[in-house]
Amino acid sequence: AKFQDRGKIGQALSALSRELGIDKRLRPDDRFGSIGTYHPFVCRVFCERHGYPLHPVLKQALDPR
């Protein structure tokens, strides 16, 4: 299923980060105060699970665990 809402994507990435045991980080953001940033491997797994095409950089993302 494709995600239409950025907030839903963030929730899914946060849940996946917890599932994989890979910490997310927060960075300051002018609009939202702070936003989550995710390890490239988490983004890779998210894209693979949900059928999104992988950016070449994500194809090389290794599991940091």
PDBQT receptor file of N, H, CA, C and O in Angstrom, charges set to zero:
ATOM      1  N   ALA A   1       0.841  -1.181   0.000  1.00  0.00    +0.000 N 
ATOM      2  CA  ALA A   1       0.000   0.000   0.000  1.00  0.00    +0.000 C 
ATOM      3  C   ALA A   1       0.886   1.245   0.000  1.00  0.00    +0.000 C 
ATOM      4  O   ALA A   1       1.867   1.325   0.740  1.00  0.00    +0.000 OA
ATOM      5  N   LYS A   2       0.533   2.188  -0.820  1.00  0.00    +0.000 N 
ATOM      6  H   LYS A   2      -0.263   2.124  -1.421  1.00  0.00    +0.000 HD
ATOM      7  CA  LYS A   2       1.287   3.433  -0.879  1.00  0.00    +0.000 C 
ATOM      8  C   LYS A   2       0.793   4.389   0.212  1.00  0.00    +0.000 C 
ATOM      9  O   LYS A   2      -0.400   4.448   0.511  1.00  0.00    +0.000 OA
ATOM     10  N   PHE A   3       1.710   5.116   0.782  1.00  0.00    +0.000 N 
ATOM     11  H   PHE A   3       2.679   5.068   0.538  1.00  0.00    +0.000 HD
ATOM     12  CA  PHE A   3       1.377   6.093   1.811  1.00  0.00    +0.000 C 
ATOM     13  C   PHE A   3       1.139   7.442   1.139  1.00  0.00    +0.000 C 
ATOM     14  O   PHE A   3       1.932   7.866   0.298  1.00  0.00    +0.000 OA
ATOM     15  N   GLN A   4       0.079   8.102   1.498  1.00  0.00    +0.000 N 
ATOM     16  H   GLN A   4      -0.565   7.758   2.182  1.00  0.00    +0.000 HD
ATOM     17  CA  GLN A   4      -0.248   9.405   0.922  1.00  0.00    +0.000 C 
ATOM     18  C   GLN A   4       0.098  10.559   1.866  1.00  0.00    +0.000 C 
ATOM     19  O   GLN A   4       0.203  11.705   1.432  1.00  0.00    +0.000 OA
ATOM     20  N   ASP A   5       0.269  10.266   3.125  1.00  0.00    +0.000 N 
ATOM     21  H   ASP A   5       0.184   9.334   3.478  1.00  0.00    +0.000 HD
ATOM     22  CA  ASP A   5       0.439  11.295   4.145  1.00  0.00    +0.000 C 
ATOM     23  C   ASP A   5       1.847  11.186   4.733  1.00  0.00    +0.000 C 
ATOM     24  O   ASP A   5       2.250  10.121   5.201  1.00  0.00    +0.000 OA
ATOM     25  N   ARG A   6       2.594  12.300   4.705  1.00  0.00    +0.000 N 
ATOM     26  H   ARG A   6       2.267  13.165   4.325  1.00  0.00    +0.000 HD
ATOM     27  CA  ARG A   6       3.953  12.278   5.244  1.00  0.00    +0.000 C 
ATOM     28  C   ARG A   6       3.986  11.893   6.714  1.00  0.00    +0.000 C 
ATOM     29  O   ARG A   6       4.927  11.245   7.172  1.00  0.00    +0.000 OA
ATOM     30  N   GLY A   7       2.952  12.297   7.454  1.00  0.00    +0.000 N 
ATOM     31  H   GLY A   7       2.188  12.823   7.082  1.00  0.00    +0.000 HD
ATOM     32  CA  GLY A   7       2.890  11.932   8.871  1.00  0.00    +0.000 C 
ATOM     33  C   GLY A   7       2.786  10.428   9.056  1.00  0.00    +0.000 C 
ATOM     34  O   GLY A   7       3.381   9.866   9.976  1.00  0.00    +0.000 OA
ATOM     35  N   LYS A   8       2.029   9.779   8.179  1.00  0.00    +0.000 N 
ATOM     36  H   LYS A   8       1.547  10.235   7.432  1.00  0.00    +0.000 HD
ATOM     37  CA  LYS A   8       1.893   8.314   8.246  1.00  0.00    +0.000 C 
ATOM     38  C   LYS A   8       3.213   7.637   7.895  1.00  0.00    +0.000 C 
ATOM     39  O   LYS A   8       3.561   6.606   8.470  1.00  0.00    +0.000 OA
ATOM     40  N   ILE A   9       3.940   8.219   6.954  1.00  0.00    +0.000 N 
ATOM     41  H   ILE A   9       3.657   9.057   6.487  1.00  0.00    +0.000 HD
ATOM     42  CA  ILE A   9       5.250   7.668   6.603  1.00  0.00    +0.000 C 
ATOM     43  C   ILE A   9       6.179   7.775   7.808  1.00  0.00    +0.000 C 
ATOM     44  O   ILE A   9       6.895   6.827   8.130  1.00  0.00    +0.000 OA
ATOM     45  N   GLY A  10       6.168   8.921   8.466  1.00  0.00    +0.000 N 
ATOM     46  H   GLY A  10       5.587   9.691   8.204  1.00  0.00    +0.000 HD
ATOM     47  CA  GLY A  10       7.001   9.107   9.654  1.00  0.00    +0.000 C 
ATOM     48  C   GLY A  10       6.653   8.118  10.749  1.00  0.00    +0.000 C 
ATOM     49  O   GLY A  10       7.543   7.565  11.396  1.00  0.00    +0.000 OA
ATOM     50  N   GLN A  11       5.366   7.890  10.962  1.00  0.00    +0.000 N 
ATOM     51  H   GLN A  11       4.643   8.339  10.437  1.00  0.00    +0.000 HD
ATOM     52  CA  GLN A  11       4.940   6.914  11.971  1.00  0.00    +0.000 C 
ATOM     53  C   GLN A  11       5.429   5.518  11.598  1.00  0.00    +0.000 C 
ATOM     54  O   GLN A  11       5.905   4.772  12.454  1.00  0.00    +0.000 OA
ATOM     55  N   ALA A  12       5.310   5.171  10.324  1.00  0.00    +0.000 N 
ATOM     56  H   ALA A  12       4.923   5.777   9.629  1.00  0.00    +0.000 HD
ATOM     57  CA  ALA A  12       5.744   3.848   9.870  1.00  0.00    +0.000 C 
ATOM     58  C   ALA A  12       7.263   3.703  10.001  1.00  0.00    +0.000 C 
ATOM     59  O   ALA A  12       7.748   2.647  10.408  1.00  0.00    +0.000 OA
ATOM     60  N   LEU A  13       8.013   4.746   9.664  1.00  0.00    +0.000 N 
ATOM     61  H   LEU A  13       7.620   5.604   9.333  1.00  0.00    +0.000 HD
ATOM     62  CA  LEU A  13       9.470   4.696   9.795  1.00  0.00    +0.000 C 
ATOM     63  C   LEU A  13       9.883   4.596  11.260  1.00  0.00    +0.000 C 
ATOM     64  O   LEU A  13      10.825   3.877  11.591  1.00  0.00    +0.000 OA
ATOM     65  N   SER A  14       9.185   5.311  12.136  1.00  0.00    +0.000 N 
ATOM     66  H   SER A  14       8.420   5.895  11.867  1.00  0.00    +0.000 HD
ATOM     67  CA  SER A  14       9.488   5.223  13.567  1.00  0.00    +0.000 C 
ATOM     68  C   SER A  14       9.241   3.815  14.088  1.00  0.00    +0.000 C 
ATOM     69  O   SER A  14      10.055   3.267  14.832  1.00  0.00    +0.000 OA
ATOM     70  N   ALA A  15       8.111   3.233  13.694  1.00  0.00    +0.000 N 
ATOM     71  H   ALA A  15       7.450   3.678  13.090  1.00  0.00    +0.000 HD
ATOM     72  CA  ALA A  15       7.777   1.875  14.130  1.00  0.00    +0.000 C 
ATOM     73  C   ALA A  15       8.808   0.881  13.595  1.00  0.00    +0.000 C 
ATOM     74  O   ALA A  15       9.229  -0.025  14.314  1.00  0.00    +0.000 OA
ATOM     75  N   LEU A  16       9.210   1.048  12.346  1.00  0.00    +0.000 N 
ATOM     76  H   LEU A  16       8.868   1.784  11.762  1.00  0.00    +0.000 HD
ATOM     77  CA  LEU A  16      10.193   0.154  11.745  1.00  0.00    +0.000 C 
ATOM     78  C   LEU A  16      11.550   0.303  12.435  1.00  0.00    +0.000 C 
ATOM     79  O   LEU A  16      12.248  -0.688  12.651  1.00  0.00    +0.000 OA
ATOM     80  N   SER A  17      11.922   1.529  12.780  1.00  0.00    +0.000 N 
ATOM     81  H   SER A  17      11.355   2.334  12.605  1.00  0.00    +0.000 HD
ATOM     82  CA  SER A  17      13.172   1.756  13.509  1.00  0.00    +0.000 C 
ATOM     83  C   SER A  17      13.159   1.001  14.832  1.00  0.00    +0.000 C 
ATOM     84  O   SER A  17      14.147   0.367  15.204  1.00  0.00    +0.000 OA
ATOM     85  N   ARG A  18      12.030   1.074  15.543  1.00  0.00    +0.000 N 
ATOM     86  H   ARG A  18      11.228   1.589  15.241  1.00  0.00    +0.000 HD
ATOM     87  CA  ARG A  18      11.909   0.339  16.812  1.00  0.00    +0.000 C 
ATOM     88  C   ARG A  18      11.981  -1.168  16.572  1.00  0.00    +0.000 C 
ATOM     89  O   ARG A  18      12.674  -1.886  17.293  1.00  0.00    +0.000 OA
ATOM     90  N   GLU A  19      11.258  -1.644  15.548  1.00  0.00    +0.000 N 
ATOM     91  H   GLU A  19      10.695  -1.061  14.962  1.00  0.00    +0.000 HD
ATOM     92  CA  GLU A  19      11.252  -3.073  15.220  1.00  0.00    +0.000 C 
ATOM     93  C   GLU A  19      12.665  -3.587  14.935  1.00  0.00    +0.000 C 
ATOM     94  O   GLU A  19      13.044  -4.667  15.388  1.00  0.00    +0.000 OA
ATOM     95  N   LEU A  20      13.433  -2.810  14.187  1.00  0.00    +0.000 N 
ATOM     96  H   LEU A  20      13.126  -1.932  13.818  1.00  0.00    +0.000 HD
ATOM     97  CA  LEU A  20      14.779  -3.214  13.806  1.00  0.00    +0.000 C 
ATOM     98  C   LEU A  20      15.823  -2.914  14.891  1.00  0.00    +0.000 C 
ATOM     99  O   LEU A  20      16.960  -3.378  14.808  1.00  0.00    +0.000 OA
ATOM    100  N   GLY A  21      15.433  -2.142  15.899  1.00  0.00    +0.000 N 
ATOM    101  H   GLY A  21      14.509  -1.764  15.967  1.00  0.00    +0.000 HD
ATOM    102  CA  GLY A  21      16.375  -1.784  16.955  1.00  0.00    +0.000 C 
ATOM    103  C   GLY A  21      17.422  -0.787  16.513  1.00  0.00    +0.000 C 
ATOM    104  O   GLY A  21      18.542  -0.787  17.023  1.00  0.00    +0.000 OA
ATOM    105  N   ILE A  22      17.060   0.068  15.558  1.00  0.00    +0.000 N 
ATOM    106  H   ILE A  22      16.150   0.068  15.143  1.00  0.00    +0.000 HD
ATOM    107  CA  ILE A  22      17.972   1.090  15.041  1.00  0.00    +0.000 C 
ATOM    108  C   ILE A  22      17.408   2.452  15.423  1.00  0.00    +0.000 C 
ATOM    109  O   ILE A  22      16.319   2.826  14.988  1.00  0.00    +0.000 OA
ATOM    110  N   ASP A  23      18.155   3.190  16.239  1.00  0.00    +0.000 N 
ATOM    111  H   ASP A  23      19.040   2.886  16.592  1.00  0.00    +0.000 HD
ATOM    112  CA  ASP A  23      17.662   4.469  16.752  1.00  0.00    +0.000 C 
ATOM    113  C   ASP A  23      17.429   5.480  15.646  1.00  0.00    +0.000 C 
ATOM    114  O   ASP A  23      18.189   5.564  14.681  1.00  0.00    +0.000 OA
ATOM    115  N   LYS A  24      16.356   6.246  15.811  1.00  0.00    +0.000 N 
ATOM    116  H   LYS A  24      15.739   6.177  16.595  1.00  0.00    +0.000 HD
ATOM    117  CA  LYS A  24      16.154   7.413  14.950  1.00  0.00    +0.000 C 
ATOM    118  C   LYS A  24      16.749   8.608  15.679  1.00  0.00    +0.000 C 
ATOM    119  O   LYS A  24      16.972   8.563  16.889  1.00  0.00    +0.000 OA
ATOM    120  N   ARG A  25      16.996   9.651  14.950  1.00  0.00    +0.000 N 
ATOM    121  H   ARG A  25      16.814   9.688  13.967  1.00  0.00    +0.000 HD
ATOM    122  CA  ARG A  25      17.517  10.882  15.539  1.00  0.00    +0.000 C 
ATOM    123  C   ARG A  25      16.540  11.995  15.256  1.00  0.00    +0.000 C 
ATOM    124  O   ARG A  25      15.727  11.906  14.335  1.00  0.00    +0.000 OA
ATOM    125  N   LEU A  26      16.620  13.029  16.040  1.00  0.00    +0.000 N 
ATOM    126  H   LEU A  26      17.279  13.101  16.788  1.00  0.00    +0.000 HD
ATOM    127  CA  LEU A  26      15.795  14.215  15.820  1.00  0.00    +0.000 C 
ATOM    128  C   LEU A  26      16.692  15.346  15.370  1.00  0.00    +0.000 C 
ATOM    129  O   LEU A  26      17.813  15.505  15.855  1.00  0.00    +0.000 OA
ATOM    130  N   ARG A  27      16.179  16.137  14.427  1.00  0.00    +0.000 N 
ATOM    131  H   ARG A  27      15.269  16.008  14.033  1.00  0.00    +0.000 HD
ATOM    132  CA  ARG A  27      16.918  17.326  14.002  1.00  0.00    +0.000 C 
ATOM    133  C   ARG A  27      15.962  18.504  14.036  1.00  0.00    +0.000 C 
ATOM    134  O   ARG A  27      14.759  18.335  13.837  1.00  0.00    +0.000 OA
ATOM    135  N   PRO A  28      16.484  19.689  14.286  1.00  0.00    +0.000 N 
ATOM    136  CA  PRO A  28      15.626  20.881  14.324  1.00  0.00    +0.000 C 
ATOM    137  C   PRO A  28      14.978  21.137  12.967  1.00  0.00    +0.000 C 
ATOM    138  O   PRO A  28      15.568  20.867  11.920  1.00  0.00    +0.000 OA
ATOM    139  N   ASP A  29      13.767  21.657  13.002  1.00  0.00    +0.000 N 
ATOM    140  H   ASP A  29      13.288  21.876  13.852  1.00  0.00    +0.000 HD
ATOM    141  CA  ASP A  29      13.048  21.983  11.780  1.00  0.00    +0.000 C 
ATOM    142  C   ASP A  29      12.261  23.268  12.022  1.00  0.00    +0.000 C 
ATOM    143  O   ASP A  29      11.563  23.393  13.028  1.00  0.00    +0.000 OA
ATOM    144  N   ASP A  30      12.373  24.219  11.102  1.00  0.00    +0.000 N 
ATOM    145  H   ASP A  30      12.939  24.118  10.284  1.00  0.00    +0.000 HD
ATOM    146  CA  ASP A  30      11.697  25.507  11.259  1.00  0.00    +0.000 C 
ATOM    147  C   ASP A  30      10.179  25.368  11.319  1.00  0.00    +0.000 C 
ATOM    148  O   ASP A  30       9.519  26.091  12.065  1.00  0.00    +0.000 OA
ATOM    149  N   ARG A  31       9.636  24.463  10.554  1.00  0.00    +0.000 N 
ATOM    150  H   ARG A  31      10.172  23.876   9.948  1.00  0.00    +0.000 HD
ATOM    151  CA  ARG A  31       8.181  24.334  10.473  1.00  0.00    +0.000 C 
ATOM    152  C   ARG A  31       7.596  23.513  11.620  1.00  0.00    +0.000 C 
ATOM    153  O   ARG A  31       6.572  23.886  12.194  1.00  0.00    +0.000 OA
ATOM    154  N   PHE A  32       8.248  22.389  11.956  1.00  0.00    +0.000 N 
ATOM    155  H   PHE A  32       9.079  22.086  11.490  1.00  0.00    +0.000 HD
ATOM    156  CA  PHE A  32       7.670  21.459  12.923  1.00  0.00    +0.000 C 
ATOM    157  C   PHE A  32       8.372  21.452  14.274  1.00  0.00    +0.000 C 
ATOM    158  O   PHE A  32       7.934  20.748  15.184  1.00  0.00    +0.000 OA
ATOM    159  N   GLY A  33       9.441  22.211  14.427  1.00  0.00    +0.000 N 
ATOM    160  H   GLY A  33       9.797  22.782  13.688  1.00  0.00    +0.000 HD
ATOM    161  CA  GLY A  33      10.191  22.199  15.674  1.00  0.00    +0.000 C 
ATOM    162  C   GLY A  33      11.316  21.175  15.621  1.00  0.00    +0.000 C 
ATOM    163  O   GLY A  33      12.487  21.525  15.770  1.00  0.00    +0.000 OA
ATOM    164  N   SER A  34      10.964  19.921  15.412  1.00  0.00    +0.000 N 
ATOM    165  H   SER A  34      10.013  19.637  15.291  1.00  0.00    +0.000 HD
ATOM    166  CA  SER A  34      11.957  18.873  15.187  1.00  0.00    +0.000 C 
ATOM    167  C   SER A  34      11.321  17.773  14.345  1.00  0.00    +0.000 C 
ATOM    168  O   SER A  34      10.107  17.569  14.364  1.00  0.00    +0.000 OA
ATOM    169  N   ILE A  35      12.161  17.084  13.618  1.00  0.00    +0.000 N 
ATOM    170  H   ILE A  35      13.147  17.249  13.603  1.00  0.00    +0.000 HD
ATOM    171  CA  ILE A  35      11.681  15.970  12.798  1.00  0.00    +0.000 C 
ATOM    172  C   ILE A  35      12.617  14.781  12.986  1.00  0.00    +0.000 C 
ATOM    173  O   ILE A  35      13.795  14.945  13.303  1.00  0.00    +0.000 OA
ATOM    174  N   GLY A  36      12.073  13.583  12.785  1.00  0.00    +0.000 N 
ATOM    175  H   GLY A  36      11.116  13.451  12.527  1.00  0.00    +0.000 HD
ATOM    176  CA  GLY A  36      12.865  12.379  12.894  1.00  0.00    +0.000 C 
ATOM    177  C   GLY A  36      13.695  12.155  11.648  1.00  0.00    +0.000 C 
ATOM    178  O   GLY A  36      13.253  12.421  10.530  1.00  0.00    +0.000 OA
ATOM    179  N   THR A  37      14.902  11.664  11.855  1.00  0.00    +0.000 N 
ATOM    180  H   THR A  37      15.261  11.448  12.763  1.00  0.00    +0.000 HD
ATOM    181  CA  THR A  37      15.738  11.233  10.737  1.00  0.00    +0.000 C 
ATOM    182  C   THR A  37      16.041   9.758  10.963  1.00  0.00    +0.000 C 
ATOM    183  O   THR A  37      16.199   9.314  12.100  1.00  0.00    +0.000 OA
ATOM    184  N   TYR A  38      16.119   9.018   9.892  1.00  0.00    +0.000 N 
ATOM    185  H   TYR A  38      15.991   9.379   8.968  1.00  0.00    +0.000 HD
ATOM    186  CA  TYR A  38      16.200   7.569   9.990  1.00  0.00    +0.000 C 
ATOM    187  C   TYR A  38      17.441   7.066   9.265  1.00  0.00    +0.000 C 
ATOM    188  O   TYR A  38      17.861   7.624   8.251  1.00  0.00    +0.000 OA
ATOM    189  N   HIS A  39      18.012   6.010   9.805  1.00  0.00    +0.000 N 
ATOM    190  H   HIS A  39      17.672   5.557  10.629  1.00  0.00    +0.000 HD
ATOM    191  CA  HIS A  39      19.181   5.394   9.185  1.00  0.00    +0.000 C 
ATOM    192  C   HIS A  39      18.803   4.952   7.770  1.00  0.00    +0.000 C 
ATOM    193  O   HIS A  39      17.687   4.478   7.557  1.00  0.00    +0.000 OA
ATOM    194  N   PRO A  40      19.706   5.096   6.805  1.00  0.00    +0.000 N 
ATOM    195  CA  PRO A  40      19.388   4.687   5.428  1.00  0.00    +0.000 C 
ATOM    196  C   PRO A  40      18.913   3.237   5.316  1.00  0.00    +0.000 C 
ATOM    197  O   PRO A  40      18.091   2.928   4.454  1.00  0.00    +0.000 OA
ATOM    198  N   PHE A  41      19.414   2.344   6.171  1.00  0.00    +0.000 N 
ATOM    199  H   PHE A  41      20.082   2.595   6.872  1.00  0.00    +0.000 HD
ATOM    200  CA  PHE A  41      18.968   0.955   6.115  1.00  0.00    +0.000 C 
ATOM    201  C   PHE A  41      17.482   0.841   6.463  1.00  0.00    +0.000 C 
ATOM    202  O   PHE A  41      16.766   0.035   5.869  1.00  0.00    +0.000 OA
ATOM    203  N   VAL A  42      17.020   1.642   7.418  1.00  0.00    +0.000 N 
ATOM    204  H   VAL A  42      17.602   2.297   7.900  1.00  0.00    +0.000 HD
ATOM    205  CA  VAL A  42      15.596   1.650   7.774  1.00  0.00    +0.000 C 
ATOM    206  C   VAL A  42      14.785   2.113   6.567  1.00  0.00    +0.000 C 
ATOM    207  O   VAL A  42      13.741   1.537   6.260  1.00  0.00    +0.000 OA
ATOM    208  N   CYS A  43      15.256   3.140   5.892  1.00  0.00    +0.000 N 
ATOM    209  H   CYS A  43      16.104   3.608   6.142  1.00  0.00    +0.000 HD
ATOM    210  CA  CYS A  43      14.561   3.635   4.694  1.00  0.00    +0.000 C 
ATOM    211  C   CYS A  43      14.550   2.573   3.599  1.00  0.00    +0.000 C 
ATOM    212  O   CYS A  43      13.559   2.423   2.884  1.00  0.00    +0.000 OA
ATOM    213  N   ARG A  44      15.646   1.844   3.473  1.00  0.00    +0.000 N 
ATOM    214  H   ARG A  44      16.450   1.967   4.054  1.00  0.00    +0.000 HD
ATOM    215  CA  ARG A  44      15.719   0.779   2.471  1.00  0.00    +0.000 C 
ATOM    216  C   ARG A  44      14.679  -0.307   2.755  1.00  0.00    +0.000 C 
ATOM    217  O   ARG A  44      13.952  -0.725   1.854  1.00  0.00    +0.000 OA
ATOM    218  N   VAL A  45      14.612  -0.758   3.999  1.00  0.00    +0.000 N 
ATOM    219  H   VAL A  45      15.203  -0.419   4.731  1.00  0.00    +0.000 HD
ATOM    220  CA  VAL A  45      13.652  -1.798   4.368  1.00  0.00    +0.000 C 
ATOM    221  C   VAL A  45      12.225  -1.302   4.155  1.00  0.00    +0.000 C 
ATOM    222  O   VAL A  45      11.375  -2.044   3.663  1.00  0.00    +0.000 OA
ATOM    223  N   PHE A  46      11.960  -0.046   4.525  1.00  0.00    +0.000 N 
ATOM    224  H   PHE A  46      12.651   0.557   4.925  1.00  0.00    +0.000 HD
ATOM    225  CA  PHE A  46      10.632   0.533   4.328  1.00  0.00    +0.000 C 
ATOM    226  C   PHE A  46      10.240   0.484   2.853  1.00  0.00    +0.000 C 
ATOM    227  O   PHE A  46       9.146   0.040   2.506  1.00  0.00    +0.000 OA
ATOM    228  N   CYS A  47      11.142   0.945   1.993  1.00  0.00    +0.000 N 
ATOM    229  H   CYS A  47      12.031   1.306   2.275  1.00  0.00    +0.000 HD
ATOM    230  CA  CYS A  47      10.854   0.963   0.558  1.00  0.00    +0.000 C 
ATOM    231  C   CYS A  47      10.638  -0.447   0.017  1.00  0.00    +0.000 C 
ATOM    232  O   CYS A  47       9.723  -0.678  -0.773  1.00  0.00    +0.000 OA
ATOM    233  N   GLU A  48      11.471  -1.381   0.439  1.00  0.00    +0.000 N 
ATOM    234  H   GLU A  48      12.214  -1.193   1.081  1.00  0.00    +0.000 HD
ATOM    235  CA  GLU A  48      11.339  -2.763  -0.027  1.00  0.00    +0.000 C 
ATOM    236  C   GLU A  48      10.017  -3.373   0.413  1.00  0.00    +0.000 C 
ATOM    237  O   GLU A  48       9.355  -4.054  -0.371  1.00  0.00    +0.000 OA
ATOM    238  N   ARG A  49       9.633  -3.137   1.650  1.00  0.00    +0.000 N 
ATOM    239  H   ARG A  49      10.170  -2.584   2.286  1.00  0.00    +0.000 HD
ATOM    240  CA  ARG A  49       8.390  -3.711   2.173  1.00  0.00    +0.000 C 
ATOM    241  C   ARG A  49       7.140  -3.126   1.520  1.00  0.00    +0.000 C 
ATOM    242  O   ARG A  49       6.118  -3.801   1.401  1.00  0.00    +0.000 OA
ATOM    243  N   HIS A  50       7.232  -1.869   1.099  1.00  0.00    +0.000 N 
ATOM    244  H   HIS A  50       8.063  -1.320   1.195  1.00  0.00    +0.000 HD
ATOM    245  CA  HIS A  50       6.047  -1.174   0.582  1.00  0.00    +0.000 C 
ATOM    246  C   HIS A  50       6.071  -0.970  -0.926  1.00  0.00    +0.000 C 
ATOM    247  O   HIS A  50       5.209  -0.281  -1.470  1.00  0.00    +0.000 OA
ATOM    248  N   GLY A  51       7.038  -1.554  -1.597  1.00  0.00    +0.000 N 
ATOM    249  H   GLY A  51       7.738  -2.114  -1.155  1.00  0.00    +0.000 HD
ATOM    250  CA  GLY A  51       7.057  -1.517  -3.049  1.00  0.00    +0.000 C 
ATOM    251  C   GLY A  51       7.482  -0.200  -3.665  1.00  0.00    +0.000 C 
ATOM    252  O   GLY A  51       7.149   0.077  -4.818  1.00  0.00    +0.000 OA
ATOM    253  N   TYR A  52       8.214   0.620  -2.914  1.00  0.00    +0.000 N 
ATOM    254  H   TYR A  52       8.484   0.395  -1.978  1.00  0.00    +0.000 HD
ATOM    255  CA  TYR A  52       8.740   1.863  -3.473  1.00  0.00    +0.000 C 
ATOM    256  C   TYR A  52      10.062   1.572  -4.179  1.00  0.00    +0.000 C 
ATOM    257  O   TYR A  52      10.809   0.699  -3.736  1.00  0.00    +0.000 OA
ATOM    258  N   PRO A  53      10.366   2.279  -5.261  1.00  0.00    +0.000 N 
ATOM    259  CA  PRO A  53      11.664   2.076  -5.915  1.00  0.00    +0.000 C 
ATOM    260  C   PRO A  53      12.793   2.548  -5.000  1.00  0.00    +0.000 C 
ATOM    261  O   PRO A  53      12.638   3.512  -4.251  1.00  0.00    +0.000 OA
ATOM    262  N   LEU A  54      13.920   1.861  -5.070  1.00  0.00    +0.000 N 
ATOM    263  H   LEU A  54      14.046   1.077  -5.678  1.00  0.00    +0.000 HD
ATOM    264  CA  LEU A  54      15.066   2.214  -4.234  1.00  0.00    +0.000 C 
ATOM    265  C   LEU A  54      15.977   3.193  -4.956  1.00  0.00    +0.000 C 
ATOM    266  O   LEU A  54      16.368   2.970  -6.102  1.00  0.00    +0.000 OA
ATOM    267  N   HIS A  55      16.305   4.271  -4.277  1.00  0.00    +0.000 N 
ATOM    268  H   HIS A  55      15.987   4.453  -3.347  1.00  0.00    +0.000 HD
ATOM    269  CA  HIS A  55      17.321   5.200  -4.752  1.00  0.00    +0.000 C 
ATOM    270  C   HIS A  55      18.653   4.442  -4.738  1.00  0.00    +0.000 C 
ATOM    271  O   HIS A  55      18.862   3.613  -3.852  1.00  0.00    +0.000 OA
ATOM    272  N   PRO A  56      19.558   4.698  -5.687  1.00  0.00    +0.000 N 
ATOM    273  CA  PRO A  56      20.838   3.980  -5.717  1.00  0.00    +0.000 C 
ATOM    274  C   PRO A  56      21.600   4.015  -4.385  1.00  0.00    +0.000 C 
ATOM    275  O   PRO A  56      22.255   3.037  -4.024  1.00  0.00    +0.000 OA
ATOM    276  N   VAL A  57      21.520   5.115  -3.667  1.00  0.00    +0.000 N 
ATOM    277  H   VAL A  57      20.988   5.909  -3.961  1.00  0.00    +0.000 HD
ATOM    278  CA  VAL A  57      22.206   5.206  -2.367  1.00  0.00    +0.000 C 
ATOM    279  C   VAL A  57      21.607   4.199  -1.389  1.00  0.00    +0.000 C 
ATOM    280  O   VAL A  57      22.340   3.560  -0.634  1.00  0.00    +0.000 OA
ATOM    281  N   LEU A  58      20.298   4.052  -1.396  1.00  0.00    +0.000 N 
ATOM    282  H   LEU A  58      19.703   4.571  -2.009  1.00  0.00    +0.000 HD
ATOM    283  CA  LEU A  58      19.648   3.126  -0.470  1.00  0.00    +0.000 C 
ATOM    284  C   LEU A  58      19.962   1.675  -0.814  1.00  0.00    +0.000 C 
ATOM    285  O   LEU A  58      19.986   0.823   0.074  1.00  0.00    +0.000 OA
ATOM    286  N   LYS A  59      20.201   1.385  -2.082  1.00  0.00    +0.000 N 
ATOM    287  H   LYS A  59      20.181   2.077  -2.803  1.00  0.00    +0.000 HD
ATOM    288  CA  LYS A  59      20.551   0.022  -2.477  1.00  0.00    +0.000 C 
ATOM    289  C   LYS A  59      21.836  -0.433  -1.781  1.00  0.00    +0.000 C 
ATOM    290  O   LYS A  59      22.048  -1.628  -1.572  1.00  0.00    +0.000 OA
ATOM    291  N   GLN A  60      22.675   0.516  -1.431  1.00  0.00    +0.000 N 
ATOM    292  H   GLN A  60      22.502   1.487  -1.600  1.00  0.00    +0.000 HD
ATOM    293  CA  GLN A  60      23.953   0.202  -0.788  1.00  0.00    +0.000 C 
ATOM    294  C   GLN A  60      23.912   0.292   0.734  1.00  0.00    +0.000 C 
ATOM    295  O   GLN A  60      24.909   0.008   1.397  1.00  0.00    +0.000 OA
ATOM    296  N   ALA A  61      22.761   0.685   1.293  1.00  0.00    +0.000 N 
ATOM    297  H   ALA A  61      21.951   0.915   0.754  1.00  0.00    +0.000 HD
ATOM    298  CA  ALA A  61      22.648   0.858   2.747  1.00  0.00    +0.000 C 
ATOM    299  C   ALA A  61      22.755  -0.494   3.438  1.00  0.00    +0.000 C 
ATOM    300  O   ALA A  61      22.016  -1.429   3.130  1.00  0.00    +0.000 OA
ATOM    301  N   LEU A  62      23.683  -0.578   4.370  1.00  0.00    +0.000 N 
ATOM    302  H   LEU A  62      24.284   0.182   4.620  1.00  0.00    +0.000 HD
ATOM    303  CA  LEU A  62      23.930  -1.825   5.090  1.00  0.00    +0.000 C 
ATOM    304  C   LEU A  62      23.301  -1.784   6.476  1.00  0.00    +0.000 C 
ATOM    305  O   LEU A  62      23.132  -0.723   7.077  1.00  0.00    +0.000 OA
ATOM    306  N   ASP A  63      22.964  -2.961   6.957  1.00  0.00    +0.000 N 
ATOM    307  H   ASP A  63      23.101  -3.823   6.469  1.00  0.00    +0.000 HD
ATOM    308  CA  ASP A  63      22.390  -3.110   8.299  1.00  0.00    +0.000 C 
ATOM    309  C   ASP A  63      23.456  -2.723   9.326  1.00  0.00    +0.000 C 
ATOM    310  O   ASP A  63      24.512  -3.355   9.369  1.00  0.00    +0.000 OA
ATOM    311  N   PRO A  64      23.210  -1.702  10.154  1.00  0.00    +0.000 N 
ATOM    312  CA  PRO A  64      24.238  -1.255  11.102  1.00  0.00    +0.000 C 
ATOM    313  C   PRO A  64      24.308  -2.096  12.377  1.00  0.00    +0.000 C 
ATOM    314  O   PRO A  64      25.160  -1.861  13.234  1.00  0.00    +0.000 OA
ATOM    315  N   ARG A  65      23.422  -3.063  12.497  1.00  0.00    +0.000 N 
ATOM    316  H   ARG A  65      22.730  -3.254  11.801  1.00  0.00    +0.000 HD
ATOM    317  CA  ARG A  65      23.388  -3.832  13.749  1.00  0.00    +0.000 C 
ATOM    318  C   ARG A  65      24.495  -4.869  13.800  1.00  0.00    +0.000 C 
ATOM    319  O   ARG A  65      24.610  -5.601  14.783  1.00  0.00    +0.000 OA
TER     320      ARG A  65
